[in-house]
Amino acid sequence: MALPRFQPEDIPVIGTDAHLPAVPADRLLPLALAQRFAAPPAWTPEAAVERRFVDRPPAAAAVLVPVVRHPVPTVLLTRRTEHLHDHPGQVSFPGGRVEPGDADAVATALREAEEEIGLPANQVEVIGQLPVLSTGTGFIVTPVVGLVEPGFTLRLDPNEVAAAFEVPLPFLMTPAHHRWHRMEHEGVARDFLSMPWDGAGSDGAAARFFIWGATAAMIRNLYRFLAA
């Protein structure tokens, strides 16, 4: 089942998760994050398999979830360029397909982050991974979580990345900001999350970034992991 091109921002919001508690601020500090991944609690991922809407063999991929060590930690995200075949114009973590020379998912995530946004691997302290997410576009994605010292200089690949921006981790870990949308196509309902953020891009200009789809699903899994 192929989904038509649509603007996710135009799909009605059917509710938020304001009834769920935010992750306490002390759990979001870099040391606490590293300790949580070193000794993970019992928990269940909320998102694991999205409804497939493409007819092609699945492809292994990995993304980097970069948490920047500000006093209030932030998450570094990108907006993809409009001409890309997969997920054009969408907000995403830096990442991509696994290549034959990659030793593992960590190697893929670090390589892709350096290629896409110029973030050197030696500036990332990998602290763990989130569960694999099978996306509707046929990718089997491993999210790799890493801590990054602030003060880095990004070099965006203009062929793949239109913008880079940071979102405060407490904002993303507050379910009141998690909005549910529902759309129907060929008689099948599909729900998805969004977490819109009004901030500034890498050029300093104010912008609205619509975080949704697989990226929002991975953020939601991070919330469940940290809230457990």
N, C-alpha and C positions, 0 to 999 in steps of 0.2 A: 504494500500500500504506500504510494508516494504521496507525501503531503504537498499541497500547493504552496507557492511562495506567499508568505503573509507577514504582517508586522506584529510581532508578539505584544508590543505595547498597546495595540488596539483590541486585544482579547480581554473581555471583561474580567475584573477581579471578583472572585466569589467569596473571598475571606482571607483572613490573616491568622497567624498562630500566636496572637497576643496572650493567649491563655497559658502558653508554655513559658517557663522561667528563662531568663537570660543566663548565660554562663557567668559565674562570679569573676570579677576582674582579676583576682589573684591567680586564677587558673589560666589566664591568658598571657601571663608574663613568660618571657623566653625560657627561663629555668623550669618553670612549672610545665610548660609545653614539652620540653625535653624529657622531664621525669614521667609525664603521662605516657609518652610513646615508649619509654624504656620499660614501664610496668603498666601496660594497658589494663583497663577494667573490663569486666564482662559487659558486652554491649551488642546491639544488633543494628547493622546499617539500615537506614531507611530506604535508600536508593541503591539498587544493584543492577537491574535490567530495565532499560527503557523499551517501549514498544518499537520494534523495527519498522522503518518505513522506506528502506532502500533494499534493492535486490542485488547484493554483491557479497563476496566472501568477507568475513570479518577480518579486521586488521589490528594487530597489537600496537598500542601507543602508550605514551607516558607523558605526564605533565608535571611541572614543578609548581608547588604551592609555596611561594616565597613569603615568609613572615619577616617583616623588617623590624629590627630591634629598636624602635622608638620607645620613649617612656610609655606611650600608649601604642602598642604594636599595631602595625598595619599589614595588609595583604596586598601584594603587587599583582596587578592584573593588566591585561592588554585588550585592545580592541582590534580585531582583524580587519584587513583591508577588504574592500567591497568586491574585488575581482576574483577572490579565491573560490575554488570549486566547493570546498567543504566549509560550512559555517561562515559564509561571507558577512563581514560587518559585525559579527557577534563578539561579545566580551568573552574572554577565555583566559586560562592560565597559559604561560609559555609552555610549549610542548609540541609533540607530533609523533609520527610513526616510528616504530622501532626499526632500526637499520641493521643489516647483517653484522657490522662491526661493533655494535653496542653489546657490552658485557651483560647488562641487565637493565631493568627499568630505571634505576638511578642514573646509569650512564646515559640513557636516552633523554631523560628529563634535563640533566645538566647540559648535555650537548645542545639540545634544542633551545634552552634558555640563553646560552651563549650566542647561538646563531641568530635567534630572533630579536633579542633585546640587548645583546652585548654584556650579559652578566657572567663574569668569569666563574668557572666551577670552584676555584679556590676561595671564592668569597661566600660560598654557600656551605653551611653546616647542616648536613642532612640528619634529621632526627627521627624519621620514620616514614611509613606509608599508610595510606588509607585503602580500604577495600577497592578492588577492581570494579569499575562501572562499565557495563555494556551499553553503549549509546544507540539511539535510534538510527544514527547514520552508519552503524556497522563497525565502530571502533571499540576495542576492548582496552580501556584506559586505566592505567595505574597512576594514582596521584602520589607524588613524592613530596613530602613536607620538609622544608629547609628554612633555617634561620639565616638572615642576611644582615650584616652591619650597615647602618645608614651611611650616606656619604658617597655611594657609588655613582658612577656616571653611565647612563644607558646609551646604547647606540642601536636604534631601532632599524631593523631591516625593512625598508620601505615597500618591498614586495609582499611582505606578510603582515606587518604591524602598522596600523594607522595611528595608534596612540597607546601610551602606557600610563597607568594611574594607580594610586594607592587608596585603599579603603580601610578605615579603622577596624581592627579585628572585633572590638566590642560591638560595633554596629552590625556586623555580619553574624555575630553570635547572640543576637537578640531576636527571637522569633517574631516579635511584633513587627519586624521589618520584612518578614517572609510572607509574601503575598501569593495566594493560589489563584490560578487562572484555569478556565476550562474551555476547550474548543471541541467541536465535533467535525469529523470528516468521514464521509461515506458511512454514516450511521454509527461511528465509533467515537466515544468520548475520550479525550486526552487531557489530563490535568498536568500543569507544570508550575514550577515556582519562579518567582522573580524577586529581586532585591535591588530596586533602582537606587542609584547613588548620584547625588549632585556634588560634584567636586571639580578638580582641575586636572587636565591632562599633562603630559610631559612637557608641553609648550607653555604651561602656566595658565592657559585660557580656561574659563569656566565651561563646564560641559555636564550633560546628564548621561550617565552610563547605565544601560539597562542590562543587569546581570540576570540571566535566566538559563533555562535548558540544562544541559549536562554540567555546566559550571556551577549553577545554583544547586544542582543535586549533590555535587561533591562538597560544596560548602555546607549543605544540610547534613551530610554524613559527618563532617568535621564537628558540627554542632552536637550531634548525637554522641559522638565519641568523647567530647570534652564535658558534656553535661551528664554523662553516665556516672 
